[in-house]
Amino acid sequence: MGQRAAIYCRVSTADQSCERQERDLTAFADRAGYEVSAIFKETGSGTKMDRVERKKVMTLAQARQIDAIIVTELSRWGRSTIDLLNTLRELEGWKVSLIAMNGMVFDLSSPHGRMLATFLSGIAEFERDLISERVRSGLAAAKARGKRLGRQTGQRPKSDRLAPKVMASVAEGRSYRWIARDLGISKNTVGDIVQRQRQQLSQ
């Protein structure tokens, strides 16, 4: 019996079809001697976090029901270099390989696979550094324009939004505990709101 493989196809938009990927991957699996256990098809952008079908593939891998995952290219599988590396490490623990039709085979139990993982780790760290640099640069630019960042002193968006309801309930004779439970906030928050509102009225 040959090794078992799951085929994973993904397109970015609803007007695209997985049919060509499925056809090419099925033929590839047959040539490589894999027994196709399941075929998963998904529609979603490369950065989309909620990949339901990919999660199903990972579940099969974790259960050791497959030996390999076959994709047309790595960008069909990974959301980013970091995501690709993380899933490769999970697959390594389950002894499952990730195979792309372009010839890239990720088996971290092999010297070649470990070398590629080391290379990916460097790229992933570079990506993280770039993201951090962009964030720092953006914050610095905003600060230079005089924009005040973060929540400012005295700003309490949720409390300010709930203040009218709190004060109306207090006027009806409701207890702080009842108001807190009704609005889903703490008793102390109710007390703080009432105190601030009364201070503003007395000014």
N, C-alpha and C positions, 0 to 999 in steps of 0.2 A: 504494500500500500504506500502511495506517494505521500509527500508532505501536504498538509492541509493549509489552504490559504483563504483569506477573506479579501475580496476586491472592494476597494473604496473609491467611489467616483464623486466628484463635486464640481458644480458649476456655480457661477457667481450670481446670476440673475434668472428670474422665472422664464424669460424668453429663450433661455439656452436649454440644451438637452444633454443628458448623460449618456445617451445611446452610443455615441462614437467611443467615448471612454470605456464603456462597458464592453463593447465589441472588441476593441484593441486589447484591453486587459485580459479578457477571457482567452483570446488567441495567444497572448503572451504566456499566460499561466499554463496553457496546454503545451506549448513548445518547451517550457521549462520543467514540465513534469509535475506540476502542482495539481492537487485535487481541490477544486473550488468548493469550499464549504458554504459560503454565503456571499451575496453581493449587496453592497449598501450604496445608496444614491442620495445625495444631499444637494440642496440649493442654499447658498449663503455666501456672503463675501468672505475674503480671506481672513479678515480680522474679527468676524462674528464669533462671539464667545460661546453661544449656546448651539453646539453642533451635536444634535441628538443622535444622528446616525454614527458619527465618529465615536461617541460614547458607547454605543452598542458594540462597535468593533473592539474597543478597549476592554469591554466586559468579556467578550469571547477570548481575548488574549489572556486576560487575568485568570480565566477559568481553564486555560491551557487547551482550549478546543481548536486552536489554530496554531500553525508553526510560523506563519508569515502573513504580512499585510502587503498587498500589491496596489500601487498607485501609478498614475501616468507620470507624475513629477512631484517633487517634495513640496512644492507650493500648494498642491491640492490637499496636502495633509496638515502641514504646520501653519499656524497663524503668524508665527514669527520664528526667528532663530531660537529664541529662548524657549518658546513653546515646543518647537521641534526637539530640542535637546532634552527637555523635561520628559516628553513622551517616549523618547528613545531610551532614556534611563529606566522608565517604568517597564518598557517592553523587554529590556535586557534582563530585568529581574524575573520576567516570566518566560525567558528563553524564546522570544518571538522576534523575528527579523522584519524590518521595513524595507521593501524593495520597490524601487522606481524603475519604470520602463527604460529610462535613459541610461541604465546600467549602474546607478547608485544603489548599493546594497549596504544597509546599516545593520550589522550584527556586532554588538559591542563585546561579544565574547572572542572576536577575532582581532588580531593585531591591526588589520586594515580598518576595521570598525572603530577601534579605540583611537587610532590616529585621526580619523574623521571627527570623532566626538571631541577630541582635544582642539581641533581646528574650529569646530563650531562653538566651543566654550569661549574661545578668544573673540569670535564674532559677536556672541551674545553679550560678553562684557563690554565690547565696543558699543553695541546698541544701547545698553543701559547707561553708559557714560554720555552718549549723545543725547539721550532723553533728559538726563539730569542737567546737562549743559543748557539745553533748550529751555527747561523750566527756570533755571537760575537766570538765564539771559532775559526771559520774558518778565520775570519778577523785577529784575533790575531796571528794565526799560519802563515798566509801569510805574515804578517808584520814582524814576527820573522825570516822568510826566506829572508827578504830583499826586498820583492815585494812591489812596489809602487802602492797604491790603488787609484782608482778614476782617473778623468782626470787630468793630470799634467799640470803645467803652460806652456802655449804656444801651448798646443795640441788643435786643433780645427778640428776634423775629417771631418765634412761636409764642412767647409770653405776651408780646404786644398784640398779636393777632387774637389771642384768647381773652385778653383783658376785658372787653365789653361783656362777654358771656360770664366771666367770673364775677364781675361787679353786679351784673343783673341777678345772678344766683344769690349773691350775698344780700342784695336788697330784698330778695324773697325769703330771707331767713335760713337759707341752706347752710349746713355746716361745711367747714373747710374740707373735711374728710369726704363728704358726699360729693362736693364739687370736684375734688381731685379724681375720685373714681369715675364720675360722669364724663370728665374731659380727658381722662387718660394721662394725667400729670401727677406730680407728687404733691402732698399736702404742703410741704415747704414752698413749692413754687406758687401755690395758691396764695399763701401768706405773703410772699414777696410781691406778687402782683397787686394785692390789696394795699400793701404798705406804700408801694410806688404811686398807685393811683390816688391815694389819700394825700400823699405828700404833694403831688402835682395840684390837687384841688386846693390845698392850703396855701399855695404860693401866690 
